């Protein structure tokens, strides 16, 4: 399942992060496994930093996300019947 944590993890490893893993929690482990399965993360074998970004794949994924336009707000006045039902 994709979650905001998924993007945080991807960006952490893509940008270099630190010498250690992003975190160690059940949610992180679940997301990291999913990202390894889809080849966005690679296992390193290093016990301090178990993963690194598959930079080529992550760049394609981030470029696709950044190509999505921001949502636009449209102000409307509800129909009178919708107001009466509230």
DSSP file (Angstrom, degrees, kcal/mol; ACC not computed):
  #  RESIDUE AA STRUCTURE BP1 BP2  ACC     N-H-->O    O-->H-N    N-H-->O    O-->H-N    TCO  KAPPA ALPHA  PHI   PSI    X-CA   Y-CA   Z-CA
    1    1 A X              0   0    0      0, 0.0     2,-0.3     0, 0.0    33,-0.1   0.000 360.0 360.0 360.0 132.2    0.0    0.0    0.0
    2    2 A X        +     0   0    0      3,-0.1     2,-0.3     4,-0.0     3,-0.0  -0.609 360.0 165.1 -82.1 143.4    1.3    3.4   -0.9
    3    3 A X    >>  -     0   0    0     -2,-0.3     3,-1.4     1,-0.0     4,-1.0  -0.933  55.4 -93.8-147.7 166.0    1.3    6.0    1.8
    4    4 A X  H 3> S+     0   0    0     -2,-0.3     4,-1.9     1,-0.3     3,-0.3   0.859 125.2  63.0 -53.1 -33.2    2.9    9.4    2.5
    5    5 A X  H 3> S+     0   0    0      1,-0.2     4,-2.5     2,-0.2    -1,-0.3   0.850  93.6  62.9 -59.3 -33.5    5.6    7.5    4.3
    6    6 A X  H <> S+     0   0    0     -3,-1.4     4,-2.4     1,-0.2    -1,-0.2   0.931 105.1  44.6 -57.2 -47.9    6.4    5.8    0.9
    7    7 A X  H  X S+     0   0    0     -4,-1.0     4,-2.7    -3,-0.3     5,-0.3   0.897 110.9  53.9 -65.8 -40.1    7.4    9.2   -0.6
    8    8 A X  H  X S+     0   0    0     -4,-1.9     4,-2.3     2,-0.2    -1,-0.2   0.920 111.2  46.2 -59.0 -43.6    9.4   10.1    2.5
    9    9 A X  H  X S+     0   0    0     -4,-2.5     4,-2.2     2,-0.2     5,-0.3   0.939 112.7  49.3 -65.3 -47.8   11.4    6.9    2.3
   10   10 A X  H  X S+     0   0    0     -4,-2.4     4,-2.5     1,-0.2     5,-0.2   0.938 114.3  44.8 -57.4 -48.6   12.0    7.3   -1.5
   11   11 A X  H  X S+     0   0    0     -4,-2.7     4,-2.6     2,-0.2     6,-0.3   0.886 109.1  57.3 -66.2 -38.8   13.2   10.9   -1.1
   12   12 A X  H  < S+     0   0    0     -4,-2.3     5,-0.3    -5,-0.3     4,-0.3   0.947 115.2  35.9 -55.8 -50.7   15.4   10.0    1.9
   13   13 A X  H >< S+     0   0    0     -4,-2.2     3,-0.6     1,-0.2    40,-0.6   0.849 116.4  53.4 -75.8 -33.8   17.3    7.4   -0.1
   14   14 A X  H 3< S+     0   0    0     -4,-2.5    -2,-0.2    -5,-0.3    -1,-0.2   0.886 110.8  46.8 -67.5 -38.1   17.3    9.3   -3.4
   15   15 A X  T 3< S-     0   0    0     -4,-2.6    -1,-0.2    -5,-0.2    -2,-0.2   0.445 121.1-104.7 -85.8   0.7   18.7   12.5   -1.8
   16   16 A X    <   -     0   0    0     -3,-0.6    -3,-0.1    -4,-0.3    -4,-0.1  -0.020  46.1-166.6 103.3 -31.6   21.4   10.6    0.0
   17   17 A X        -     0   0    0     -5,-0.3     2,-0.2    -6,-0.3    -4,-0.1  -0.214  40.1 -56.5  52.5-124.8   19.9   10.7    3.5
   18   18 A X        -     0   0    0      2,-0.6     4,-0.1     0, 0.0    -2,-0.0  -0.648  56.9 -81.0-136.6-169.3   22.4    9.8    6.1
   19   19 A X  S    S+     0   0    0     -2,-0.2     2,-0.3     2,-0.1    -2,-0.1   0.521 109.6  57.6 -79.3  -4.3   24.7    6.9    7.0
   20   20 A X  S    S-     0   0    0      1,-0.1    -2,-0.6    29,-0.1    29,-0.2  -0.763  96.9 -83.5-122.5 167.9   21.8    5.0    8.6
   21   21 A X        -     0   0    0     27,-1.6    -1,-0.1    -2,-0.3     3,-0.1  -0.220  44.0-106.7 -66.0 161.7   18.4    3.8    7.5
   22   22 A X  S    S-     0   0    0      1,-0.2     2,-0.3   -13,-0.1    -1,-0.1   0.907  85.2 -47.0 -56.8 -46.9   15.4    6.2    7.5
   23   23 A X        -     0   0    0      2,-0.1     2,-0.4   -14,-0.0    -1,-0.2  -0.949  48.1-118.3-170.3 177.4   13.9    4.5   10.5
   24   24 A X        +     0   0    0     -2,-0.3     2,-0.3    -3,-0.1     3,-0.1  -0.839  56.3 120.8-136.8 100.8   13.1    1.1   11.9
   25   25 A X  S  > S-     0   0    0     -2,-0.4     4,-2.8     1,-0.1     5,-0.2  -0.948  73.0-101.0-148.6 164.0    9.4    0.4   12.5
   26   26 A X  H  > S+     0   0    0     -2,-0.3     4,-2.3     1,-0.2     5,-0.2   0.907 123.4  50.2 -56.7 -41.5    6.9   -2.1   11.2
   27   27 A X  H  > S+     0   0    0      2,-0.2     4,-2.4     1,-0.2    -1,-0.2   0.910 111.4  47.8 -63.9 -42.6    5.5    0.6    8.8
   28   28 A X  H  > S+     0   0    0      2,-0.2     4,-3.3     1,-0.2     5,-0.2   0.942 111.6  49.9 -62.6 -47.3    8.9    1.4    7.5
   29   29 A X  H  X S+     0   0    0     -4,-2.8     4,-2.3     1,-0.2    -2,-0.2   0.896 111.1  49.4 -60.7 -40.3    9.8   -2.3    7.0
   30   30 A X  H  X S+     0   0    0     -4,-2.3     4,-2.0    -5,-0.2    -1,-0.2   0.937 115.1  43.6 -62.8 -47.3    6.5   -2.9    5.1
   31   31 A X  H  X S+     0   0    0     -4,-2.4     4,-2.5     2,-0.2    -2,-0.2   0.902 112.9  51.9 -66.4 -41.4    7.1    0.1    2.8
   32   32 A X  H  X S+     0   0    0     -4,-3.3     4,-2.2     2,-0.2    -1,-0.2   0.909 109.3  50.1 -62.6 -42.0   10.8   -0.7    2.3
   33   33 A X  H  X S+     0   0    0     -4,-2.3     4,-2.6    -5,-0.2    -1,-0.2   0.926 111.1  49.0 -61.5 -44.3    9.9   -4.3    1.3
   34   34 A X  H  X S+     0   0    0     -4,-2.0     4,-1.6     1,-0.2    -2,-0.2   0.902 111.2  49.7 -61.4 -41.5    7.3   -3.0   -1.2
   35   35 A X  H  <>S+     0   0    0     -4,-2.5     5,-2.7     2,-0.2     6,-1.6   0.834 111.3  48.8 -69.2 -32.3    9.8   -0.6   -2.6
   36   36 A X  H ><5S+     0   0    0     -4,-2.2     3,-1.4     4,-0.2    -2,-0.2   0.910 108.2  54.9 -68.2 -42.8   12.4   -3.4   -3.0
   37   37 A X  H 3<5S+     0   0    0     -4,-2.6    -2,-0.2     1,-0.3    -1,-0.2   0.846 112.5  41.9 -60.0 -34.8    9.7   -5.5   -4.7
   38   38 A X  T 3<5S-     0   0    0     -4,-1.6    -1,-0.3    -5,-0.1    -2,-0.2   0.314 116.5-117.0 -96.4   8.3    9.1   -2.8   -7.3
   39   39 A X  T < 5S+     0   0    0     -3,-1.4    -3,-0.2     2,-0.2    18,-0.2   0.727  83.1 118.1  66.4  27.7   12.8   -2.1   -7.6
   40   40 A X  S   <S+     0   0    0     -5,-2.7    14,-2.7    -6,-0.2     2,-0.3   0.750  79.1  39.7 -87.6 -28.4   12.8    1.5   -6.4
   41   41 A X  E    S-A   53   0A   0     -6,-1.6     2,-0.4    12,-0.2    12,-0.2  -0.888  73.8-152.4-115.9 153.2   15.0    0.5   -3.4
   42   42 A X  E     -A   52   0A   0     10,-3.0    10,-1.9    -2,-0.3     2,-0.2  -0.981  21.0-120.9-123.0 134.5   18.0   -1.9   -3.5
   43   43 A X  E     -A   51   0A   0     -2,-0.4     8,-0.3     8,-0.2     7,-0.1  -0.568  22.6-167.5 -71.6 136.0   19.2   -4.0   -0.5
   44   44 A X        -     0   0    0      6,-3.0     7,-0.1    -2,-0.2    -1,-0.1   0.733  28.3-129.1 -98.4 -25.3   22.8   -3.1    0.3
   45   45 A X        +     0   0    0      5,-0.6     2,-0.5     1,-0.3     5,-0.1   0.368  69.1 127.3  85.7  -4.9   23.8   -5.8    2.8
   46   46 A X        -     0   0    0      3,-0.6    -1,-0.3     1,-0.1    -2,-0.2  -0.769  55.7-148.9 -85.0 121.6   25.1   -3.1    5.1
   47   47 A X  S    S+     0   0    0     -2,-0.5     3,-0.3     1,-0.2    -1,-0.1   0.773  96.5  48.2 -65.9 -23.9   23.5   -3.6    8.6
   48   48 A X  S    S+     0   0    0      1,-0.3   -27,-1.6   -28,-0.1     2,-0.4   0.843 127.9  22.1 -81.7 -35.0   23.5    0.2    9.3
   49   49 A X        +     0   0    0    -29,-0.2    -3,-0.6     1,-0.1    -1,-0.3  -0.804  69.5 176.9-135.9  91.6   22.1    1.2    6.0
   50   50 A X        +     0   0    0     -2,-0.4    -6,-3.0    -3,-0.3    -5,-0.6   0.658  62.3  41.4 -73.3 -17.7   20.1   -1.7    4.5
   51   51 A X  E     -A   43   0A   0     -8,-0.3     2,-0.3    -7,-0.1    -8,-0.2  -0.890  52.1-176.2-132.9 157.1   18.8    0.1    1.4
   52   52 A X  E     -A   42   0A   0    -10,-1.9   -10,-3.0    -2,-0.3     2,-0.2  -0.962  38.4 -94.8-142.7 160.8   19.8    2.6   -1.3
   53   53 A X  E     -A   41   0A   0    -40,-0.6     2,-1.5    -2,-0.3   -12,-0.2  -0.507  20.1-131.3 -76.8 140.8   17.8    4.1   -4.1
   54   54 A X     >  -     0   0    0    -14,-2.7     4,-2.9    -2,-0.2     3,-0.4  -0.767  33.5-163.1 -81.3  89.5   17.7    2.6   -7.5
   55   55 A X  H  > S+     0   0    0     -2,-1.5     4,-2.4     1,-0.3     5,-0.2   0.816  79.0  51.1 -55.5 -40.3   18.4    6.1   -8.8
   56   56 A X  H  > S+     0   0    0      2,-0.2     4,-1.6     1,-0.2    -1,-0.3   0.942 115.5  41.6 -63.8 -46.3   17.4    5.5  -12.4
   57   57 A X  H  > S+     0   0    0     -3,-0.4     4,-2.2   -18,-0.2    -2,-0.2   0.907 114.8  50.8 -68.1 -42.0   14.0    4.0  -11.4
   58   58 A X  H  X S+     0   0    0     -4,-2.9     4,-3.2   -18,-0.2     5,-0.3   0.896 106.9  54.5 -65.0 -39.4   13.3    6.6   -8.7
   59   59 A X  H  X S+     0   0    0     -4,-2.4     4,-2.6    -5,-0.3    -1,-0.2   0.923 109.2  47.9 -59.7 -44.0   14.1    9.5  -11.0
   60   60 A X  H  X S+     0   0    0     -4,-1.6     4,-1.9     2,-0.2    -1,-0.2   0.925 114.1  47.3 -61.6 -44.0   11.5    8.2  -13.5
   61   61 A X  H  X S+     0   0    0     -4,-2.2     4,-2.2     2,-0.2    -2,-0.2   0.930 114.1  45.7 -64.5 -46.5    8.9    7.8  -10.7
   62   62 A X  H  X S+     0   0    0     -4,-3.2     4,-2.8     1,-0.2     5,-0.2   0.894 110.2  54.1 -66.1 -39.1    9.6   11.2   -9.2
   63   63 A X  H  X S+     0   0    0     -4,-2.6     4,-1.0    -5,-0.3    -1,-0.2   0.902 109.1  49.5 -59.7 -39.9    9.4   12.9  -12.6
   64   64 A X  H  X S+     0   0    0     -4,-1.9     4,-0.5    -5,-0.2     3,-0.4   0.916 112.0  47.6 -65.4 -42.8    6.0   11.2  -13.2
   65   65 A X  H >< S+     0   0    0     -4,-2.2     3,-1.2     1,-0.2    -2,-0.2   0.911 110.8  51.0 -64.4 -41.3    4.7   12.5   -9.8
   66   66 A X  H 3< S+     0   0    0     -4,-2.8    -1,-0.2     1,-0.3    -2,-0.2   0.696 101.3  63.3 -71.3 -17.5    6.0   16.0  -10.4
   67   67 A X  H 3< S+     0   0    0     -4,-1.0     2,-0.4    -3,-0.4    -1,-0.3   0.647  80.0  98.1 -79.0 -15.2    4.3   16.0  -13.8
   68   68 A X  S << S-     0   0    0     -3,-1.2     3,-0.1    -4,-0.5    -3,-0.0  -0.610  80.1-124.1 -74.5 125.2    0.9   15.7  -12.1
   69   69 A X        -     0   0    0     -2,-0.4     2,-0.1     1,-0.1     3,-0.1  -0.285  26.7 -99.7 -68.9 155.4   -0.7   19.2  -11.8
   70   70 A X        -     0   0    0      1,-0.1    -1,-0.1     0, 0.0     2,-0.0  -0.424  46.9 -98.1 -67.5 148.6   -1.7   20.6   -8.5
   71   71 A X        -     0   0    0     -2,-0.1     2,-0.4    -3,-0.1    -1,-0.1  -0.324  36.8-134.2 -64.6 152.8   -5.5   20.3   -7.8
   72   72 A X        -     0   0    0     -3,-0.1     2,-0.5     2,-0.0    -1,-0.1  -0.900   8.8-131.4-111.9 141.1   -7.5   23.4   -8.5
   73   73 A X        -     0   0    0     -2,-0.4     2,-0.5     2,-0.0     0, 0.0  -0.758  19.4-167.0 -90.2 132.1  -10.1   24.8   -6.2
   74   74 A X        -     0   0    0     -2,-0.5     2,-0.5     2,-0.0    -2,-0.0  -0.972  11.2-146.5-122.2 118.1  -13.4   25.7   -7.7
   75   75 A X        +     0   0    0     -2,-0.5     2,-0.3     2,-0.0    -2,-0.0  -0.708  28.6 167.8 -84.6 127.5  -15.8   27.8   -5.6
   76   76 A X        -     0   0    0     -2,-0.5     2,-0.6     0, 0.0    -2,-0.0  -0.911  36.3-125.4-134.3 161.6  -19.5   26.9   -6.3
   77   77 A X        -     0   0    0     -2,-0.3     3,-0.1     0, 0.0    -2,-0.0  -0.953  35.8-125.0-106.2 122.2  -22.8   27.6   -4.7
   78   78 A X        -     0   0    0     -2,-0.6     5,-0.0     1,-0.1     2,-0.0  -0.210  33.4 -91.7 -63.7 156.8  -24.7   24.4   -3.9
   79   79 A X    >>  -     0   0    0      1,-0.1     4,-1.6     4,-0.0     3,-0.6  -0.351  36.2-114.3 -63.7 150.3  -28.2   23.9   -5.3
   80   80 A X  H 3> S+     0   0    0      1,-0.2     4,-2.1     2,-0.2     5,-0.2   0.859 116.0  57.8 -56.7 -38.2  -30.9   25.0   -3.0
   81   81 A X  H 3> S+     0   0    0      1,-0.2     4,-1.5     2,-0.2    -1,-0.2   0.871 103.7  52.5 -63.5 -35.6  -32.2   21.5   -2.5
   82   82 A X  H <> S+     0   0    0     -3,-0.6     4,-0.7     1,-0.2    -1,-0.2   0.880 109.6  49.5 -66.7 -36.2  -28.7   20.4   -1.2
   83   83 A X  H >< S+     0   0    0     -4,-1.6     3,-0.5     1,-0.2    -2,-0.2   0.878 109.5  51.0 -68.6 -37.3  -28.8   23.2    1.3
   84   84 A X  H 3< S+     0   0    0     -4,-2.1    -1,-0.2     1,-0.2    -2,-0.2   0.792 106.0  55.7 -71.3 -27.7  -32.3   22.2    2.5
   85   85 A X  H 3<        0   0    0     -4,-1.5    -1,-0.2     1,-0.2    -2,-0.2   0.684 360.0 360.0 -77.7 -17.7  -31.3   18.6    3.0
   86   86 A X    <<        0   0    0     -4,-0.7    -1,-0.2    -3,-0.5    -2,-0.1   0.480 360.0 360.0 -73.8 360.0  -28.4   19.6    5.3
